[in-house]
Amino acid sequence: MPLNPLDLYDVRSLLSEEERAVQDTVARFTDERVLPIIGDCFDQARFPKELVPEIAELGLLGSSLPEQYGGHGLNAVSYGLICQELERGDSGIRSFVSVQSSLCMYPIYAYGSEEQRMRWLPGMARGEIIGCFGLTEPHGGSDPANMKTNAKRDGDDWILNGAKMWITNGNLADIAIVWAQTDDGIQGFVVEKGMKGFTAQEVHKKMSLRASVTSALFFDAVRVPEANRLPNVKGLKGPLGCLTQARYGITWGPIGAAQACLDEALKYGAERILFGRPITSNQAVQLKLADMARRITMAQLLSLQLGRLKDAGAMQPTHVSLAKWNNCRMAIDIARETRDVLGGAGITTEHCAIRHALNLESVITYEGTETVHQLVVGRELTGINAF
Ligand SMILES: Cc1cc2nc3c(=O)[nH]c(=O)nc-3n(C[C@H](O)[C@H](O)[C@H](O)COP(=O)(O)OP(=O)(O)OC[C@H]3O[C@@H](n4cnc5c(N)ncnc54)[C@H](O)[C@@H]3O)c2cc1C
């Protein structure tokens, strides 16, 4: 039996029946609904909002949450596979689901009151309420403790002032989870679209994640009711807890992007005849392809073990940092190599390599840059904070 080039070690055989069913469902959605349109969406810098009801219908929004909140109680490995299959389509689609599920629904579930959970989560699972997550500020995302956005108590309300930058889903969102300094440390607030003084401004001229909405958010004395403050967390551990969830999913996403690129390199290379034979007959090309398969295999095994640790309650942020660093680096290198194997054809969005390569420039930067994750691992090894 020939091996599957995109899964040389048959990692799929390590999945449960339910996990495989989840993977197959999302793979079908990506093949049938995402791949036919995504090149054009990227060209036109358009997020395909028309897919949101289907994404919700498939149960991909807040899929790990309990059923009473609209979720399906899926395990961490299933959530990872959702991210992998969506990002095989495009990082922008996966980013939409990551932000909605891990950065917006998760904090409402983990840090919100029961009333807040029932108010927002079921509608978010149905895709009727879209969320965004505002942590990064214009003066520097790698140091979130230096947060300038602030909220001051005023009777039954809070007055919010400040700005957030690079916010995925910003202009699409009905609610924003906004982290702000208070007299009692950093706290999270659910800011609703239409609240006076709250504006979102889309970031244009992006060359990466073009099929995703990215925005700046501005808060000019926005009056937020106490009922919209997330009561069950204080301090940086609030937003960092959300990021650990989202980064976990991000370790899986780039595997899908890399698989799409290797698949493209194999198919294109077999048909591209130069010097009288397919370019895949050349040792130099085979070395590239073999190295892609090696790196994808290692990333698959890394994320699967990470998922098993998460499901066992043993996952630590350092585990996530190492996998996010490794898998983003793996995928961006493979996307660039594939672009090279395709020669000139590789520079157009008729093929996926350049789109994935450009998207991965964001994925390797957001939710902690590559350097930040390397420093997290270094701190674990040495006990010295080198930030
Ligand atoms: C497309 C996109 C979508 C995003 N979506 C969201 C979102 O939904 N919500 C949100 O809150 N944020 C979001 N972000 C922001 C993202 O998380 C930040 O861009 C990221 O954290 C880096 O922050 P920065 O861009 O301000 O870079 P900076 O923090 O200014 O970093 C600049 C450089 O300095 C390096 N650096 C920083 N500190 C150190 C150090 N101590 N030692 C060595 N090197 C260092 C970094 O690695 C980087 O190379 C998004 C970003 C992008 C591009």
The ligand as an SDF file (V2000), in Angstrom:
LIG
                    3D

 53 58  0  0  0  0  0  0  0  0999 V2000
   -3.8750   39.9660   10.8700 C   0  0  0  0  0  0  0  0  0  0  0  0
   -3.7680   40.1500   12.3500 C   0  0  0  0  0  0  0  0  0  0  0  0
   -4.8350   39.8600   13.1800 C   0  0  0  0  0  0  0  0  0  0  0  0
   -4.7500   40.0820   14.5530 C   0  0  0  0  0  0  0  0  0  0  0  0
   -5.8430   39.8490   15.3670 N   0  0  0  0  0  0  0  0  0  0  0  0
   -5.8140   40.2310   16.6690 C   0  0  0  0  0  0  0  0  0  0  0  0
   -6.9870   40.1590   17.4870 C   0  0  0  0  0  0  0  0  0  0  0  0
   -8.0520   39.6710   17.0420 O   0  0  0  0  0  0  0  0  0  0  0  0
   -6.9360   40.6190   18.7570 N   0  0  0  0  0  0  0  0  0  0  0  0
   -5.7870   41.1560   19.2880 C   0  0  0  0  0  0  0  0  0  0  0  0
   -5.8120   41.5830   20.4470 O   0  0  0  0  0  0  0  0  0  0  0  0
   -4.6520   41.2300   18.5450 N   0  0  0  0  0  0  0  0  0  0  0  0
   -4.6410   40.7790   17.2500 C   0  0  0  0  0  0  0  0  0  0  0  0
   -3.5060   40.8850   16.4770 N   0  0  0  0  0  0  0  0  0  0  0  0
   -2.3170   41.5210   17.0430 C   0  0  0  0  0  0  0  0  0  0  0  0
   -1.1490   40.5760   17.2580 C   0  0  0  0  0  0  0  0  0  0  0  0
   -1.3880   39.7240   18.3300 O   0  0  0  0  0  0  0  0  0  0  0  0
    0.1000   41.4550   17.4320 C   0  0  0  0  0  0  0  0  0  0  0  0
    0.4240   41.9750   16.1380 O   0  0  0  0  0  0  0  0  0  0  0  0
    1.2820   40.7000   18.0040 C   0  0  0  0  0  0  0  0  0  0  0  0
    1.0470   40.3480   19.3380 O   0  0  0  0  0  0  0  0  0  0  0  0
    2.5670   41.5410   17.9320 C   0  0  0  0  0  0  0  0  0  0  0  0
    2.3570   42.8150   18.4380 O   0  0  0  0  0  0  0  0  0  0  0  0
    2.8240   44.0910   17.5760 P   0  0  0  0  0  0  0  0  0  0  0  0
    2.2860   43.9240   16.1940 O   0  0  0  0  0  0  0  0  0  0  0  0
    2.4540   45.3060   18.3050 O   0  0  0  0  0  0  0  0  0  0  0  0
    4.3900   43.9230   17.4750 O   0  0  0  0  0  0  0  0  0  0  0  0
    5.4510   44.3750   18.6040 P   0  0  0  0  0  0  0  0  0  0  0  0
    4.9970   43.8800   19.9350 O   0  0  0  0  0  0  0  0  0  0  0  0
    5.7140   45.8210   18.4220 O   0  0  0  0  0  0  0  0  0  0  0  0
    6.7290   43.5370   18.1800 O   0  0  0  0  0  0  0  0  0  0  0  0
    7.6070   43.9730   17.1240 C   0  0  0  0  0  0  0  0  0  0  0  0
    8.7990   43.0150   17.0500 C   0  0  0  0  0  0  0  0  0  0  0  0
    9.5320   43.0730   18.2680 O   0  0  0  0  0  0  0  0  0  0  0  0
    9.7690   41.7510   18.7340 C   0  0  0  0  0  0  0  0  0  0  0  0
    9.8550   41.7570   20.1960 N   0  0  0  0  0  0  0  0  0  0  0  0
    8.9450   42.2680   21.0620 C   0  0  0  0  0  0  0  0  0  0  0  0
    9.3750   42.1230   22.3140 N   0  0  0  0  0  0  0  0  0  0  0  0
   10.5820   41.5040   22.2610 C   0  0  0  0  0  0  0  0  0  0  0  0
   11.5290   41.0750   23.2340 C   0  0  0  0  0  0  0  0  0  0  0  0
   11.3440   41.2430   24.5460 N   0  0  0  0  0  0  0  0  0  0  0  0
   12.6650   40.4880   22.8000 N   0  0  0  0  0  0  0  0  0  0  0  0
   12.8860   40.3000   21.4690 C   0  0  0  0  0  0  0  0  0  0  0  0
   12.0390   40.6900   20.5060 N   0  0  0  0  0  0  0  0  0  0  0  0
   10.8870   41.2880   20.9080 C   0  0  0  0  0  0  0  0  0  0  0  0
    8.5980   40.9410   18.2240 C   0  0  0  0  0  0  0  0  0  0  0  0
    8.8840   39.5540   18.1770 O   0  0  0  0  0  0  0  0  0  0  0  0
    8.4210   41.5520   16.8320 C   0  0  0  0  0  0  0  0  0  0  0  0
    9.3040   40.9500   15.9500 O   0  0  0  0  0  0  0  0  0  0  0  0
   -3.5550   40.5940   15.0960 C   0  0  0  0  0  0  0  0  0  0  0  0
   -2.4500   40.8460   14.2470 C   0  0  0  0  0  0  0  0  0  0  0  0
   -2.5420   40.6390   12.9020 C   0  0  0  0  0  0  0  0  0  0  0  0
   -1.3570   40.9350   12.0310 C   0  0  0  0  0  0  0  0  0  0  0  0
  1  2  1  0
  2  3  1  0
  2 52  2  0
  3  4  2  0
  4  5  1  0
  4 50  1  0
  5  6  2  0
  6  7  1  0
  6 13  1  0
  7  8  2  0
  7  9  1  0
  9 10  1  0
 10 11  2  0
 10 12  1  0
 12 13  2  0
 13 14  1  0
 14 15  1  0
 14 50  1  0
 15 16  1  0
 16 17  1  0
 16 18  1  0
 18 19  1  0
 18 20  1  0
 20 21  1  0
 20 22  1  0
 22 23  1  0
 23 24  1  0
 24 25  2  0
 24 26  1  0
 24 27  1  0
 27 28  1  0
 28 29  2  0
 28 30  1  0
 28 31  1  0
 31 32  1  0
 32 33  1  0
 33 34  1  0
 33 48  1  0
 34 35  1  0
 35 36  1  0
 35 46  1  0
 36 37  1  0
 36 45  1  0
 37 38  2  0
 38 39  1  0
 39 40  1  0
 39 45  2  0
 40 41  1  0
 40 42  2  0
 42 43  1  0
 43 44  2  0
 44 45  1  0
 46 47  1  0
 46 48  1  0
 48 49  1  0
 50 51  2  0
 51 52  1  0
 52 53  1  0
M  END
$$$$
